[in-house]
Amino acid sequence: MKQNLKGILFYAVFIIATVGIILFVMNSMEGESLVTSDLVEMVRNGEIVEYERDTYNDTMTILTEKGEKIKFTAIDENTFRDIIMPAFKQAEEEGKRNFSDIKFNNKELKTMPVWVSFLPYIILLIAVIAVFVFARRQTNGKDGVRGFGKARAKLGSEEKNKVYFKDVAGCDEEKEELTEIVEFLRDPAKFARLGAKIPHGVLLVGPPGTGKTLLAKAVAGEAGVPFFSISGSDFVEMYVGVGASRVRDLFENARKYPASIIFIDEIDAVGRHRGAGLGGGHDEREQTLNQLLVEMDGFSRNEGVIVLAATNRPDILDPALLRPGRFDRQIHVGRPDVKGREEILKVHAKDKKLDGSVDLKTVARSTAGFTGADLSNLLNEAAILAARENRPVLNMEDLNEALMKITAGPAKKSRVQTRKDLRETAIHEAGHAVAMYRLPTHDPVRHITIIPRGQSLGSTWSLPKDDSSNLTRNEMYEQIVALLGGRVAEALFLGDISVGASNDIDRATKLARDMVARYGMCEKLGTVSYLDGGEVFIGRDYQTTKSYSEKVAGTIDDEVKTLVDKAYDHCRKILTEDAEKLNQVVEFLLDKESMTGEQFEAIMEGRKVEEASSTAMFDAFQEPKETEE
């Protein structure tokens, strides 16, 4: 609270000073003329009927025959005597105006305190001092230079918006694991009677957006003990030794309480492998990591300090950090299943106004692979669309458009395209769709459009019916075939190829390489993995040889090309046999610009095409309604 008041005070002083200076400058420049020669010309032409001199500010304000009031500066006594007065006499001699007819007034000299003239400089000085003091406080803290070593951790008890386990959905097992931590902090004797020791550290691992940080906040809300939260990047500074000092300060503050929790978000920023990087690593970061290892391993049994950490890159963490005694337990927070997604949607829908058409179960079934953050974003985008159309509630149509917007980007309906471009896009997308339809294991087509979205000129959506966390060799192969559908369709029906398939080719090639070199799905190379699971960071294996020979590398390249060529021929055979159906899809897209999965299946099955549904992305996932006998 004090820091906020200091910040507000600083900005208030700065704004007042700036406004004061601006007003002073504006007042001093009000009504100024650019050149004095204009005044002389007006005098000689007899245009002035009245004037007023301000001898204090060296200004002269005139009133013309037209009623215009103009102010001139830099009209001192010498200028008035040597330039202006001769002009008046010349005008009188030429008979343009009698000088005696002109009204004039000499403004009395008003004495002003001396300090007033220095007021702008005083204000500026105050502003500079305020900026300096505020910057020093922000950088060094109340302890001056020693404040660099103070940990910038937030105490959870000071936060108003606390999160509890009831606010976290879709991860029941993970909450159960963390509930043990909370129960130990509340009643340590319960575990001590059985000789059980609470883990010193718990590492939350999982993809981005799955709720790792939210789970940690829920632990803070449930535990009722001091909760220190800090980001891994807050330990790293340009000054040597600051990170280690902040680690020591953090744990010293935590040990002041009988029981406390330390949460380090994105711990991979400070916990990476030691000895990595060009030149042997980063000394400051490694010093910080060493201090963290010492602090975590130096706990006594009754200290009651538990460390929680979150990361989506456990593969780059130092092994010493993951051993028992430091992070004893790893909790994997994965993507939620269909039941978890429904629960997450219900949590995020509490503050949303939904109409009767919204079925969260259907939305959950149609969003396989979505994380909690993705689902929250889906509802938020739908609410924004409803608000944009001034509707009090959001419906399934809003969710349908929000889903397409998230997966492919906003529709660019105003973009002007030629008939040629539209036809090329339609053929490309139809090639994808027809290939997907004829592949037994591929996900069904849900929507096709030639309306530009994001960076693509068109899109073909295929959504899985069920959650699946495992892929077979045949499924991966058919994915490659479907990815090549656009390029094959261009070659067959346009007689030429475009750059529109570049992303499809990249994905197909990567998938083929993974099959050959990572998953051991190549008969010629056998069940051997030739990849290390992805690059970690530069320097870990810098200037080292590969784990396989150049001959094997050439074989990998040959097998990848062979696999992609086989998929290309397979796709060409499918599209050649379904050329008539593909042309029907193309003509439909050119006429309507979009088609649903049901309309596409109707064309492929030779049925009558019905009108499109506004909730096409969800229709196939709705549970059939039970009919009463």
N, C-alpha and C positions, 0 to 999 in steps of 0.2 A: 504494500500500500504506500509506504514511504517513497519507494522508487517511482511509483506512478505519479505521486504528487510532485516529485522533483522534475520528472519529465514534463508534466503539464506546466509547471512554473517556468521552466526553460523556454518552452515554446511560446508561452504567453509573453514573456519578456522580449523574445526575438521578434514576435509579430508586432508588438507595440513599437519597438524601436524602428522596425522597417516601415511601418505605416507613418510614424512621425517624420522620418526622413523623406518619404515620398511626398507627404503633404507639404512639407517645407519647400521642397524643390518645385512642386506644382504651383504653390502660391507665389513663389518668386518669379515664375515664368509665365504667369497668367497674362494674357493679352499682349505679349511681347511682339514687336515688329522686328523683322529680320534686318532691315537696313535703315539708317538714318536719312538717306537720300530721299526716301519716300516722303518723309516729313517735310523736307526742304521743298520738294516739288509741290506738295499740297499748299504750303505757305505761299509760294510764288504764284500759284494759280488762283489764290484767293478763296480756297475751298473751306478754310477754317473760320468758324463763327465763334468758337469758345475754346479756351485751353486752360489747363491747370498744371502748375509746376510743383513738383515735390523735390525740394532742394536737399532733403535728407537722403532719399533713395536715388537721386539723380534720374527722375522719371518725368515724363511729360504726357499728359492725357489730353487729347483733342476731341472736339465735336465738329463734324463736317456738316456741310449744307444738307446732305442726305440723311442726317440724323445718326450717322455711324460714330461710335465711340471707340477710339483706338489709343492704345498705350504704347509709348516708346521709352526704351531704356537707354542708359549711357548718355543722358542729356545733362552734362554737368554745366557749371557756370561758364567755362570757356567755350564750350560748344554752343551754348545758348547765345553768348555775346558775339562770337566771331562768325557763326554760321546762320543761326536761326533769325536773329535780329536783322541782319542785312537782307535776308529774304523777305521779311515783313516790309522793310523800307522799299525794296524793289517792287513788291506788289502794289504798295501805295503809290509809287511814282508812275507805274503803268496803269493806274486807275482801276485795278481789279478789286481792291477792297481797301477802305480806310482802316488804318491800324487802330484808330480811336473807337471804331465800331465793334471791335472784337472784345468780348468779355474775357477776363483773365483772373486767375486767383493763384496766389502763392501759398501753398500749403505750409502751415506752421510746423516748425520743427518740434517733434515730440520726443522728449527725452525717454530713453529706454534703459532699463538696468543693463549693466555690462554683461551679466551672466546669460541674458537672453540671446545675445549674439553667439555665445558658445554652446547654446542648447543642443543643436544638431550634433556637435562633436561629443557632447556629454552622453547623449543617447547612443551614439555609435560605440563609444567606449564601453558603456554598460553592456551592450549586446555582445561585443567581443569577449569581455570578461565572462559573461554568462556561458557563451559557447565553450570557452576554455575550461571552465569549472565543470560543466556538465560532461564534456568529453573525458576529462580526467577521472571523474567519478565513475563513469561508465567503464572505463578501461581498467582503472586501478582499484576501485572500490574504496571503502572507508579507510582501509589500511594502507593506502598509497601503493607503492610498487609491490609490496608484499601481497596485495590483493590478487596479483596474477596467479598465484598458487592456490587460491580459494576455489573450491568446487562450485560450479554453477548449477547445482541440483535444486529442483523444486520439491518442497515438502508437500506431500499429498494431502495432509490434513488441512492445509491452507486453501485448497481448491474447493470451490463451491459446487460445481457440477460433478458429483461423484457418480461412478458407475458400479453396479452390482452384478452378481452372477445372473440375476433375472433379466438383465438387459443384454446378455450375451446368449445368442442362440446358434444352433447348428454345430455345436462342439461339446456334446455332453461328456464324452470320455475325458477330454482335456480339462473341463471344469472339475471333474471328479479328482483328477490328479492334483490340481491346484487347491482343491478344497482341503486336502490333507495338510498342505502348508498352512492354510488359515487355521485349521483346527489345532495344529501343533502350537502356533503362536498364542491361541486362546487358552489351550489346556495342555501344556507340555507334559504334565504328569501322566496323562493317558498313554502316551507313547513310551515314557520312561519306565513304566511298570513292566513292559514287555521287553525292555532293553533295546527299543528301536531308536535310531538316530535320524533326525530330520536331515534331508539333503542340504548341504551347504549352498548349492547353487542349482538353479533350474534354467535350462536353455530352451526357449520357444523357437522352433524351427518350422518354416513353411513358406509357401509362395507369398508374394506381396498381396495384401488385401484380404488375407484370410482371418484376421482378427487377433494377431499376436499382441499388439500393443493394447487392444481393447481388453483382452484377458488380463493383462498386467494391471490395468486400471481397475478392473473388477476385483482383483486380489486386494488392491489398496482400499477399495470401498468396503470389502467384507472383513478384512483383518482388524481394522480399528487400531492399527499401530502406525507409528511414523513411517511414511513411504517416501523415499528419496528417488526421484526420477531424473535421469540425465541421458543425453545422447552421446554416443561414442565419439562423435566429432568434436564435442565440447572439451575433450581432453587434449586435443591436438592444437598446439600453438606454434608460432614461428620461433619462440624463445625456448632455448634448451632447458630441460628440467621442469617446465611448467606442468606438463601432463602428469608426470610422476607425483609432483606436489599436489595436484588436484585430486589424484587418486587417494593419497594419504589423508587429505583433508576430508574427503567424502566418507571414508570409513571411520575416521575419528568422530565425525558428527553422528554417524549411525550407531556407534558403540556407546554414546551417551545415554541411550535408552535401553531399558531391559530387553525389549524386542523391537526389531525394525526390519524393513525391507528396502533393498536397493534395487532399482530397476535401471538397466542400461539398454537403451534402444539402439538398434543398428550397431551392435558390438563389433561387427566385422571391420568397422572404421579404425579400431584400435587393436583388434585381436588377430590380425593376419599373421601368417607364417613369418617367423623371424628368419633373417638372412635372405629375404627375397628382395628383389629390385636391383637396379643397376648399381654396381659398386658395393654390393653386399647388404643392401637394405637401407632402412631409414632409422638412424640412431635414436632420434627423439621419440618416434613411435614405439620402437623396441624398448626403450627405457620405460615408457608408460606401461607397456604390456608386462614387462618384468615386475614392476611395482604392483600391478593388478594381480599377478600370480602370487606374489608374496603375501599380499593382504588377504586373498581368498584362502590361502593355505595356512594362514596364521590364526585361524579361529580357534578358540577354546570351546569346550562342549556347552558351556552355559552362557555363551555370549548372545545367542538368539538373533544373530544377523543373517539374513537370507538374501542371496543375490539372485534376481531374475534378470534374464537377458533375452533379447529377441534378435533374430537375423534370418535373412532368406538366402544366405550364402554360407552354410556350415562347412562346405568343402574347402574354404580358404582359411578357416580358423586354425590357430596353432594347436597341435596335439596336446601340448602341456596344459592348455586351457580346458580341454575336454575330459581330462582324466578324473577318476573318482577322487573326491576330496575338494574339488573345485566345482565343476559342473557335474554333479553326480547323476543327474537325470536330464534327459532330453525328451521334450514333448513335441511331437510333430502335429502341427495345426494345418491340416490339409484342406483341400476344397470340399465344401459340404456336399452331401448327397441330396437326393430329391426331398427327403424329409427335412433335412437341415435347411435347405433353401426355403422351403415353405415357412419354417419357423422364423428364419431371418426376415423374410418378407413381412410377416406379421408384426415383428418388432419395429421395422422401419415404416410400416403403414399406420402405426398408432396415431401419428400426427398428420396423416393425410386423409382427405375426404374422398372416399371411393363410392361410386354408385353401385347398383345391384348387379351390373354386368361384369364386374371385376371378380375373377376367380383366381385367387392366389395359388391354389393347387395347380391349375393349368399353367400359370406363369412359371411355377417352380419346375414342372415337368419339361418345359420348353427352354430352359436356361441351363442345360447341362454344362458343367465346367465353369460356371460363374462363381466368383468368390463373394464374400459378404460385402466388400466394397463395390463390386460390380452390381449387385442387387440393389444396394442403397442408391447408387447412381442411376439405375434404371427407373426406380420410383421417383427420384428427384427430377429426372428429365421429363417423365410423363406429367408430373405436376407443373413443370414450367410450360409445357405445351398447352395444358388446360388453362393455365393462367393467361397465356398469350391470346387465347380465344375467348377470354372473359367468361369461362364456365366455372360454376361454383364447385364442381366435383370432377374427378378424372375417371375415365372409363377405359375399357379394353382397347379401344382405338388409339388412345394416347399411349398406352403401354406398347402396342404393336409398332407405332411409329418410333417410340423411344428405343425399342429393341433394334430396329433397323438403323437408327441414327448412331447407336453405340457401336454396333458391329461393323458398319461400313461408312459412317459419317453422315452429315446432313445432306438432304437432297438439294441439288442445284438445278431447279426447274427453270430458272431464268436463263440458263446458259444456252446460247444459240449454237446449234449443230447442223451441219449439212446433211442432206439425205444420204450421201455416201458414207459419212462417219457413222450415222445411225445404223445403216445396214451392216457395216463392218462390225460394230459393237454387238448387234443382234446376232450375227453369225457366230461370233466369238462366244457369247454367253449361251447360245443354243447348243454349241458344241459341248460345253461343260455339262449342261443339264442332261442332254441325251446320253452322254457317256456315264454320268452318275446313275441314270435310270437303268441302264443295262448291266451295271456291275452289281452282283448279288449282295455283296457285303457293305456297299457304300451307303452312307446316310441318305435318306430321301431328300429330294428337292422340295424346299418350302416356298421359295419366292425367287422370281427372275425379273430384272429390270434393266432398261437401257438408259434410265435417268442417271446422270452423273451423281456420285456420292463420294465425298472425300477426294482422294486422288485418282479414283477409278472412273472410267466412262460408263461402266455398267457393273452389275453384281449378280451373282447366283448364290443363294443361301441354301445350305444343306445342314439340317439340325438332326442330331441323333435322337432316336426314340427313347433310349434308356442310357443310364450312366454306365460308362465303360472305362476302366482304368488300364486296360491291357490291349495291345494290338498284336495280331498275328502277322506272319509274313505275307499271307494272301491279302489281308486287309491293307497293309502298307503298300503292296504292289498295286492294288486297285485305286488307292489314293493317287499314286503317280499317274496311272492311266487317266483318271478324271482331271488332274491338273493339266495334262497335255491336250485336253479336249478343245480348248480355245485355239491353240496353235494349229492343230490338225484340221479343224473346221475352216480356218483361214486358208490353209494350203489347198484344201479340196474344193471349196466353193467360191473362193476369190481368186485363186490362181496366183496368190502372192501372200506374203506374211508381213506382220507389223510388229512394232515394239511393244504392243499391248500385252504380250504374253511373257514379258521379261520376269515379272514377279513369279508367275506360275512355273517358269523354267527353273528359277533359283530354288523354289521350294521343292520341286520334283528332284532336282539334283542333290540337294541336301538330304532328302529322305532316302534316296538311293544310296548315298555314301554311308549314311547311318546303318542301313541294312547290311552293307558289305563289310564295313570296317569296324563298326561298333557292336552290332547285335549278332555277328557270326551267322548271317543268313545266306552266305555264299558257299556253294558246294566246292568251288575250286580252292578257296582259301581256308575252308573248314570252319570249325567252331572256335574261332580265335578273335579277340578284340584287339584292334590296332589303334584305338583312340583312347585317350586318358580321361574322357568325360568332359572335355571342354577346357579352354584356356582359363587359368585362374587369374593370373596377373603377370605382367612382364617381369622377367627376372628369375622366376622360379626354376625354369628349365632353359634359361638363356644361354645360348651358345653351346648347347648340348646336342648330341646326336639323337635321331629318332629311335624308337624302340624296334624299328623294322628296317630292312634293307631297301635300297633303291629299287631292286628287282620287285620286292613286294609292293612298294609304292606304285610302280608301273602296273602291276597286276590289279591293284585296287582301282586305278583309273580306268583300266580296260573293262573290269567287271561293272563299274558304275555306268560306263557308256553302253555296255551290252544290255544292262537292265533297263536303262532309259529308252534305248532303241526298241527293245522288245515291247515295252509299254506303249511306245509311239505306234508301232505296227498294230498292236491290239486295238488301240483307240481308233486308228484309221479304218480298220475292219468294221468296227461297230458303227461309225458314222457313215460309212459307205452303204451299209445295209439299211440304215435308217435315214437315208438322204431325204426321202419324201416327208417323213415326220419332222425332220429338222427344218425343212423349208416352211412347213406349216407353223412351227414355233416362231421362226423368223418373221413371217408375215403377221402373225398375231402381235409380236412385240413392236413391229413398225406401226401397227394400227393403234394399239392400246398403251404402249410404252412399258407396261408391267403386266405380269401374270402370276397368279398364285400357284402353289403346288398342286391344288385340285384341278385347276385349269390345265396345267401342264400334263398331268396324268390322264386327263380326259382326251387330250390330243394324241398322246402316245397309245392309248387304248382304243382310239377310234370312236369315242363317245361325244355327245353334244357338250359343248363348252358352256357352262353356266356363268352367271354374273359373278364378278369377283367379290370376295368378302373383305371388309375393312379390318378384320382381325385374322388375316390369313396365317400369320406366324404362329398363332396359338390354336387354330382350328383342329389340326391333326392331333393335338395333345389332350383334347377334351375327352373326359370319360363318357362313354355312351350312357344316355339316360335310361333308367329302367322303366319299361312300359308296364302299365297295370293290365292284368288279364281280366 
